């Protein structure tokens, strides 16, 4: 393949991305603005709770250890959400992104495995420490990032990329966050192309680390590297100007590069610019998105069974093709691994009628009845040609009954959204209760509606009682 610049080959993937990102006509649309209200409050909330997890504590400790001891060195400008701490933008993005993903209670995209808000918002809010932004600026930049996340994943395609063991939130997420930041800062086409090229060379993150501290750090690293890529590109740092489609570039390395499929990237970007509002979920339960529909089914079945869970003979769960890919295939050994066990989360839902943060401690795995019920749950996938996007749970009782639930949209999906009260209840579980926390929740909801340029760091720091 010959190497071309973004301006000379408009069908190239990088050129299509750059043309989309740098189009000055991109504006904040009403539907994305409404969706982003909940995502901002939810992502900050789960990050505040996530800061207490070992993964985020250790990452934050490491960042603090790198800080200069010289008292004359400039202080950080970007907030560690929910605290009085400030770091440089890249370090803040690393810590906030890791914390946002640490509980696996962050957002998801039902169409393909990714957690857009956990990567995009730490990046955008880090840059908001350097220049005032309006709500409209954030909505437009977030929508650009959401579109890049999904459209590039389609072009790879996602099934090939994820099937090889790449964590899409970490890999394609770097490109998405970089694109969003380029849009927020108004980079020109040349610098945007180089920023994307830099980010593409930083991409990494494997599914093998699911259930470990490294998994949430993937989101933090994607955010940090986007800040770095854009910062370097604005200073004149260069990369291959058509890195995505070049021989040995992003599409070659991470996907199954098909120029005919890539030619439609621009069309898919335009679709997802607003289409993402029909393809996001604010998770109701603090576990992998692949478990969410089964949990809903389990809660519904528990309501029908009542206290008769001892009569469950076996449970058959059928997921879409590839639906078991992010899940554990062995029994979880600790609470973090349990977040990726459908058998565990479904057993808890059937036994208790809910799945909560407290169900993911090491001690919770030993609760009476959980191990026995897990052993009676089996997973299967439908053939590739079957309809995607739904989970079927068939529960067999010892008296011969078969109870079935077919869940297409999990609770919190954009087609079945959380109410404002439900969203607030989740936020307060994560970030605390009381008048100050309620006011903070309301203020975070209002961020996308602000028409005045503002530095958001004081708001992101939260009530002053947090340290």
C-alpha positions in Angstrom: 0.0 0.0 0.0 1.3 3.4 -0.9 1.6 6.0 1.9 -0.6 9.0 1.4 -1.3 12.1 3.4 -4.8 12.8 4.8 -5.4 15.5 2.2 -4.4 13.5 -0.8 -6.3 10.3 -0.3 -9.8 11.1 1.1 -10.8 7.4 1.3 -8.0 6.5 3.7 -9.1 5.7 7.3 -7.0 8.4 8.9 -8.2 11.0 6.4 -11.8 10.1 7.0 -11.3 10.3 10.8 -9.5 13.6 10.6 -12.1 15.1 8.3 -14.8 14.1 10.7 -13.0 15.2 13.9 -11.9 18.6 12.5 -15.2 19.5 10.8 -16.0 22.9 12.4 -19.7 22.2 11.8 -19.9 19.7 14.6 -22.4 20.9 17.2 -24.0 19.6 20.4 -27.3 18.0 19.5 -30.2 17.8 22.0 -30.3 14.0 22.3 -26.6 13.6 23.1 -26.8 16.5 25.5 -29.6 14.7 27.4 -27.7 11.4 27.5 -24.5 13.0 28.7 -26.2 14.5 31.8 -26.6 11.0 33.3 -23.2 9.8 32.0 -21.3 12.7 33.7 -22.9 12.2 37.1 -22.7 8.4 36.9 -19.1 8.3 35.8 -17.9 10.7 38.4 -19.9 8.8 41.0 -18.5 5.4 40.3 -15.0 6.9 40.1 -15.3 8.4 43.6 -16.2 4.9 44.9 -13.5 3.4 42.7 -10.8 5.6 44.3 -11.0 3.3 47.3 -10.3 0.1 45.4 -6.7 -1.3 45.6 -6.2 -0.7 41.9 -6.9 3.1 42.1 -5.2 3.5 45.5 -2.0 2.0 44.1 -2.1 4.0 40.8 -2.7 7.2 42.7 0.1 6.4 45.1 2.5 5.8 42.2 1.5 9.1 40.6 2.1 11.0 43.8 5.5 9.3 44.2 6.5 10.7 40.8 5.7 14.2 41.8 8.6 16.6 42.1 9.8 17.2 45.6 10.8 20.8 44.7 8.4 23.1 46.5 8.8 25.6 43.6 7.5 23.1 41.0 4.0 24.1 39.7 1.1 22.4 41.3 -1.3 20.1 39.4 -4.3 21.7 37.8 -6.6 18.8 37.1 -8.8 17.4 39.9 -8.8 13.9 41.2 -12.6 13.6 41.2 -14.2 13.8 44.6 -11.0 14.9 46.4 -9.0 18.0 47.0 -6.1 16.4 45.1 -4.8 18.0 41.9 -2.4 16.4 39.3 -1.2 17.3 35.9 -3.8 16.6 33.2 -2.2 13.3 32.0 -1.8 12.0 35.6 -5.3 13.0 36.6 -6.7 11.2 33.5 -4.8 8.1 34.5 -6.1 8.1 38.1 -9.7 9.1 37.2 -9.9 6.7 34.3 -8.7 3.8 36.5 -11.0 4.7 39.3 -14.0 5.0 36.9 -13.4 1.5 35.6 -12.3 -0.1 38.9 -15.7 -1.3 40.1 -16.8 -2.3 36.6 -19.9 -0.3 37.3 -19.2 2.3 34.6 -21.1 2.7 31.3 -21.1 0.2 28.4 -22.2 0.0 24.8 -24.7 -2.8 24.1 -23.6 -3.2 20.5 -20.0 -4.0 21.2 -17.7 -4.4 24.2 -16.5 -0.9 25.3 -16.8 1.6 28.1 -16.8 5.0 26.4 -17.4 7.3 29.3 -14.7 5.8 31.5 -12.1 6.8 28.8 -13.6 9.9 27.2 -14.7 11.9 30.3 -11.4 11.6 32.2 -9.6 12.8 29.0 -12.0 15.7 28.4 -12.2 16.9 32.0 -8.4 16.8 32.2 -8.1 19.2 29.3 -10.9 21.3 30.8 -8.2 22.1 33.5 -6.2 24.0 30.8 -8.9 25.9 29.1 -12.5 26.8 30.0 -15.2 24.8 28.2 -18.9 25.0 27.7 -21.4 22.2 28.1 -21.8 22.4 24.3 -18.1 21.9 23.8 -18.2 18.8 25.9 -21.2 17.3 24.2 -19.8 17.8 20.7 -16.4 16.4 21.7 -17.9 13.5 23.6 -20.1 12.7 20.6 -17.1 12.7 18.3 -15.3 10.3 20.6 -18.3 8.0 20.9 -18.6 7.9 17.1 -14.9 7.2 16.6 -15.0 4.4 19.3 -17.9 2.6 17.5 -17.0 3.3 13.9 -13.4 2.2 14.1 -14.5 -0.9 16.1 -16.8 -1.8 13.2 -14.1 -1.3 10.6 -11.6 -3.5 12.5 -14.1 -5.4 12.8 -14.8 -5.7 16.5 -15.4 -9.4 16.5 -11.9 -10.0 15.1 -10.2 -7.5 17.4 -11.9 -8.6 20.6 -11.7 -12.3 19.5 -7.9 -12.0 19.4 -8.0 -10.9 23.1 -7.6 -7.2 22.8 -9.5 -5.0 25.3 -11.3 -2.6 23.0 -11.8 0.0 25.8 -8.0 0.3 26.0 -7.1 -0.1 22.3 -9.7 1.7 20.2 -10.4 3.8 23.3 -7.1 5.6 22.8 -8.1 6.7 19.3 -11.6 7.7 20.5 -10.3 9.8 23.4 -7.6 11.4 21.2 -10.3 12.3 18.6 -12.5 13.7 21.3 -9.7 15.8 22.7 -8.7 17.0 19.2 -12.3 18.2 18.7 -12.4 19.9 22.1 -9.2 21.8 21.5 -9.9 22.6 17.8 -6.8 21.0 16.4 -6.1 21.4 12.7 -6.1 18.4 10.4 -2.3 18.0 10.3 -1.9 17.9 14.1 -5.0 15.7 14.6 -3.6 13.2 12.2 -0.3 13.1 14.1 -2.1 12.8 17.4 -4.1 9.8 16.2 -0.9 8.3 14.9 0.8 8.7 18.2 -2.1 7.3 20.1 -2.3 4.3 17.7 1.3 3.4 18.6 0.4 3.4 22.3 -2.5 1.1 22.0 -2.5 -2.1 24.1 -4.5 -4.0 26.7 -5.4 -7.8 26.8 -8.5 -9.6 28.0 -6.3 -12.0 29.9 -6.1 -9.3 32.6 -9.8 -9.2 33.3 -10.4 -9.8 36.9 -7.1 -8.2 38.0 -6.1 -4.6 38.9 -4.7 -4.1 35.4 -8.1 -4.3 33.7 -9.4 -1.0 35.1 -5.9 0.6 34.6 -6.5 0.0 30.9 -9.1 2.8 30.9 -6.8 5.1 32.8 -3.9 4.4 30.4 -6.1 5.1 27.4 -7.1 8.4 28.9 -3.5 9.3 29.9 -2.1 8.4 26.5 -4.7 10.5 24.7 -3.7 13.5 26.8 -0.1 12.8 25.9 -0.7 12.2 22.2 -2.7 15.5 21.8 -0.2 17.4 23.9 2.7 16.2 21.9 1.0 16.8 18.5 0.2 20.4 19.5 3.9 20.9 20.1 4.8 19.6 16.6 5.6 15.9 17.5 5.0 13.7 14.5 3.7 10.2 13.6 2.8 8.5 10.4 0.2 10.8 8.8 -1.9 7.8 7.7 -1.1 5.4 10.5 -4.4 3.6 10.7 -4.4 2.2 7.1 -0.6 2.1 6.5 1.1 -1.2 6.2 1.9 -2.3 9.8 -0.5 0.3 11.1 -3.5 0.1 13.5 -5.9 -1.7 11.2 -3.3 -4.2 10.1 -2.1 -5.0 13.6 -5.4 -5.0 15.5 -8.0 -6.1 12.9 -8.6 -7.7 9.5 -7.9 -4.7 7.3 -10.3 -4.6 4.4 -10.1 -1.4 2.3 -13.6 -1.9 1.0 -14.9 -1.9 4.6 -12.7 1.0 5.5 -14.2 3.1 2.7 -17.4 3.3 4.7 -15.7 4.6 7.8 -16.9 8.2 7.2 -20.5 7.0 6.7 -20.4 5.1 10.0 -18.8 8.1 11.8 -21.7 10.3 10.7 -24.2 7.6 11.8 -22.7 7.2 15.3 -22.3 11.0 15.9 -25.9 11.0 17.2 -26.6 7.2 16.9 -24.6 6.5 20.1 -27.5 7.7 22.2 -29.4 4.5 21.3 -26.3 2.4 22.1 -25.2 3.2 25.6 -26.0 1.8 29.1 -25.6 3.1 32.6 -25.1 -0.2 34.4 -27.5 -1.0 37.3 -25.2 -3.7 38.7 -21.5 -3.5 39.6 -20.3 -6.3 37.3 -19.2 -7.0 33.7 -21.8 -5.8 31.1 -22.0 -9.4 29.8 -23.7 -10.4 33.1 -26.3 -7.6 33.2 -29.1 -9.2 31.2 -28.7 -12.5 33.0 -28.9 -10.6 36.3 -32.2 -9.0 35.2 -33.5 -12.4 34.3 -32.4 -13.8 37.6 -34.1 -11.0 39.6 -37.4 -11.6 37.7 -37.2 -15.3 38.2 -36.6 -14.8 41.9 -39.8 -12.8 42.1 -41.7 -15.7 40.6 -40.0 -18.4 42.7 -40.1 -16.5 46.0 -38.2 -18.4 48.7 -38.3 -21.6 46.7 -34.8 -21.2 45.3 -33.9 -24.6 46.8 -36.1 -26.2 44.1 -33.8 -25.0 41.3 -32.5 -28.1 39.5 -30.5 -26.4 36.8 -30.2 -23.2 34.9 -29.3 -22.8 31.2 -28.1 -19.5 30.0 -27.8 -18.8 26.2 -25.9 -15.7 25.1 -25.3 -14.2 21.7 -22.3 -15.5 19.7 -19.1 -14.3 21.5 -21.1 -13.4 24.6 -18.9 -15.5 26.9 -15.7 -13.9 25.6 -15.2 -11.5 28.5 -16.5 -13.9 31.1 -14.5 -16.3 33.3 -14.5 -19.9 32.4 -13.4 -21.0 35.9 -14.8 -20.4 39.3 -13.8 -16.9 40.7 -11.2 -17.0 43.4 -11.9 -13.5 44.8 -14.4 -10.7 44.6 -12.8 -8.9 41.7 -12.9 -12.1 39.6 -16.5 -12.6 40.6 -17.5 -9.5 38.6 -16.7 -11.5 35.4 -18.5 -14.7 36.5 -22.0 -15.0 35.1 -22.6 -18.1 37.2 -21.8 -16.1 40.3 -23.8 -13.0 39.5 -26.8 -15.0 38.4 -26.6 -17.2 41.5 -26.6 -14.1 43.7 -29.5 -12.6 41.8 -31.6 -15.8 42.1 -30.8 -16.2 45.8 -31.2 -12.6 47.0 -33.2 -10.7 44.3 -30.4 -8.1 43.7 -26.7 -7.7 43.0 -24.9 -5.0 45.0 -21.4 -3.8 45.7 -21.2 -5.9 48.8 -21.6 -9.0 46.8 -18.1 -8.6 45.4 -16.0 -9.0 48.5 -13.9 -12.1 48.9 -16.1 -13.1 51.9 -19.3 -12.9 49.8 -18.1 -15.8 47.6 -18.6 -18.0 50.7 -22.2 -17.1 51.3 -24.4 -20.2 51.9 -25.9 -21.7 48.7 -23.9 -19.7 46.2 -21.3 -22.3 45.3 -23.9 -25.0 45.0 -26.2 -23.0 42.7 -23.3 -21.8 40.6 -22.5 -25.5 39.9 -26.0 -25.9 38.4 -25.7 -23.0 36.0 -24.5 -23.7 32.4 -23.6 -21.3 29.7 -23.9 -21.6 25.9 -23.7 -19.3 22.9 -26.0 -19.1 19.9 -24.6 -19.7 16.4 -23.0 -16.7 14.7 -26.0 -16.2 12.3 -28.5 -16.0 15.1 -29.9 -12.6 16.3 -27.5 -10.8 18.6 -28.2 -8.7 21.6 -30.3 -10.8 24.0 -29.8 -13.4 26.7 -32.1 -16.3 27.4 -32.3 -17.9 30.9 -34.1 -21.2 31.3 -34.6 -22.3 34.9 -35.6 -25.9 35.5 -37.2 -26.8 38.9 -37.1 -30.2 40.6 -40.8 -30.7 40.0 -40.5 -30.4 36.2 -41.3 -26.7 35.6 -39.4 -24.6 33.1 -39.3 -20.8 33.7 -37.9 -18.7 30.9 -36.7 -15.1 30.6 -35.5 -13.5 27.4 -33.8 -10.2 28.1 -33.0 -7.9 25.2 -32.3 -4.7 27.1 -30.7 -4.7 30.5 -31.9 -2.3 33.2 -30.0 1.0 32.5 -29.8 0.4 28.8 -30.8 3.5 26.8 -33.9 1.6 25.7 -34.7 0.9 29.4 -33.1 3.8 31.2 -32.7 4.3 34.9 -35.0 6.9 36.3 -33.5 10.1 37.8 -34.2 8.7 41.3 -32.5 5.4 40.4 -29.5 7.2 39.0 -29.4 9.4 42.1 -29.6 6.3 44.4 -26.6 4.7 42.5 -24.6 8.0 42.8 -25.2 8.2 46.5 -24.2 4.6 47.0 -20.9 5.6 45.4 -20.3 9.2 46.5 -22.2 9.5 49.8 -25.5 10.9 51.1 -26.6 14.2 52.6 -27.4 17.7 51.3 -23.9 18.3 50.0 -23.9 15.1 48.0 -27.3 15.8 46.6 -26.3 19.2 45.5 -23.2 17.8 43.9 -25.3 15.2 42.0 -27.5 18.0 40.7 -24.6 20.1 39.6 -22.9 17.3 37.7 -26.2 16.6 35.9 -26.2 20.2 34.7 -22.7 20.2 33.3 -23.7 19.5 29.7 -26.2 22.4 29.8 -23.8 25.1 30.8 -23.5 27.9 28.2 -20.7 29.7 29.9 -17.0 28.6 29.5 -15.8 27.3 32.8 -13.1 25.5 34.7 -14.8 22.4 36.0 -12.1 21.3 38.5 -13.7 22.8 41.6 -17.0 21.1 40.7 -15.3 17.8 40.0 -13.5 17.9 43.4 -16.9 17.6 45.0 -18.0 18.6 48.5 -15.1 20.1 50.6 -15.4 17.4 53.2 -13.6 14.9 50.9 -9.8 14.7 51.1 
